[in-house]
Amino acid sequence: MKDKKRQDKDFHPLADRMRPRRLNEYIGQGHLLGEDSLLRRAIEEDRLFSMIFWGPPGSGKTTLARVIAQETQSHFTSFSAVLSGVKEIRSVVEEALAQRQDHQQKTILFVDEIHRFNKVQQDAFLPHVESGLITLIGATTENPSFEIIAPLLSRSRVMVLKPFSEEELGEMIARAIADEERGLGGLHLQIEPQAVEVILWSADGDARTALNSLEAAASLVMDMEEGRRLITREIVEKALQKKALQYDKDGEEHYNLISAFHKSLRGSDPDAALYWLARMLAAGEDPLYIARRMVRFASEDVGNADPRALAVAMDAMQAFHFIGIPEGELALVQAAVYLATAPKSNTLYTAYAKVKETIRQTGTLPVPLHIRNAPTKLMKEIGYGKDYKYAHDYQDAYAEQEYLPETLIKRKASFYRPTERGYEKTIGERMNFWRQLREKDKKQGET
């Protein structure tokens, strides 16, 4: 009979059992936790600040908050914004006061889905965050700029967590299979590389999903004789209750299919786009992955040739969220046909690439004085905003003045050049009109 400790462990999902307990166990988010990074130094030096973790599901937000509390020997308390309100906040504040007075211990308050708190609830944090009584760590999948009130946002640092890479998820899977204390090591499992690939594909950067899939697959072989507990690709597909894409040893076919779909859209072939879309859906591809690719395509390959394309792609993704499988698939079909038949332009993509390269070459050039904000008397006295021309005071709401840094003006920098296709033709005509007005104003200034 299993002992009580083993029984208690078995009640917790594998993803929960395998949470890192210390910083040296944490996998991924190297941009935040790398040597000499701001967050790592704050943890190691015990100089914490309130922060908002912004990242997709399964990117380690809750785990990282717990690790921080463990490393800094802080009192950790958490609640979900879905289930809690101002009353619970007051209770946490009282508990934090007691921890500081009785145990000289700091309190980290972790708030999951903090974007679900309304303004009044978020306001309740402010005085206690400002006084340092609590160190707030909020977690959200939504853009904090739109979901968190400005006073609370200004008192916190936003930390962006990225989806885990396939290499990082692979390391987590290997660790879970080998770990005898918290993982599946006691089962003496083996797993085929192709099975790992299917788990990684299904997880799409989500650590929780990857470990849940592994645990489900393990449950199908754990009653077999020791030495025969092999997790195959077929076992994983059975555990996931869907057939994965037809992978070869490198998982190449997954990328071949999405590449064929993308290129069919770009090539304005709706029949081919529909075919490859249906192939991916039939193979079990995540429909939201396809939707995300179409959103990207709408900006990269259609752009302002048809500004409506981005809205169509976003609407399709939202419609699928709302309806689900199978009815929601038709929204993806509608978006695919729209994108395939839309006029094409990659000028936004190329313009942005030029801008990034220019910034890399020229660094942080100063903002010209005449377009700087001047909220104080001192700023006005030293020339901020001087001689700025308010466009609406001029004919055609256009005033001849420069907006780029002087270095780029001398280089005659030009980034966005619209095509003659679709709505970009209208944009180009408008830009030419402004260009003519500018030349006219310059000639009048010279006479």
RAVEN-V64375 format. One record per run of one state. SS is the DSSP state (a for helix, b for strand, c for the rest). FROM is the first residue (numbers start at 1). TO is the last residue. If there is no record, write none. Layout:
# RAVEN-V64375
ss=SS from=FROM to=TO
ss=SS from=FROM to=TO
This chain:
# RAVEN-V64375
ss=c from=1 to=3
ss=a from=4 to=11
ss=c from=12 to=13
ss=a from=14 to=17
ss=c from=18 to=22
ss=a from=23 to=25
ss=c from=26 to=29
ss=a from=30 to=33
ss=c from=34 to=37
ss=a from=38 to=44
ss=c from=45 to=50
ss=b from=51 to=54
ss=c from=55 to=60
ss=a from=61 to=71
ss=c from=72 to=74
ss=b from=75 to=80
ss=c from=81 to=85
ss=a from=86 to=103
ss=c from=104 to=106
ss=b from=107 to=112
ss=c from=113 to=113
ss=a from=114 to=116
ss=c from=117 to=118
ss=a from=119 to=131
ss=c from=132 to=133
ss=b from=134 to=140
ss=c from=141 to=143
ss=a from=144 to=147
ss=c from=148 to=149
ss=a from=150 to=154
ss=c from=155 to=156
ss=b from=157 to=160
ss=c from=161 to=165
ss=a from=166 to=178
ss=c from=179 to=184
ss=a from=185 to=187
ss=c from=188 to=189
ss=b from=190 to=191
ss=c from=192 to=192
ss=a from=193 to=203
ss=c from=204 to=206
ss=a from=207 to=219
ss=c from=220 to=229
ss=b from=230 to=231
ss=c from=232 to=232
ss=a from=233 to=240
ss=c from=241 to=251
ss=a from=252 to=266
ss=c from=267 to=269
ss=a from=270 to=282
ss=c from=283 to=286
ss=a from=287 to=306
ss=c from=307 to=307
ss=a from=308 to=323
ss=c from=324 to=328
ss=a from=329 to=341
ss=c from=342 to=346
ss=a from=347 to=362
ss=c from=363 to=368
ss=a from=369 to=371
ss=c from=372 to=376
ss=a from=377 to=381
ss=c from=382 to=390
ss=a from=391 to=393
ss=c from=394 to=394
ss=a from=395 to=397
ss=c from=398 to=405
ss=a from=406 to=410
ss=c from=411 to=422
ss=a from=423 to=446
ss=c from=447 to=447
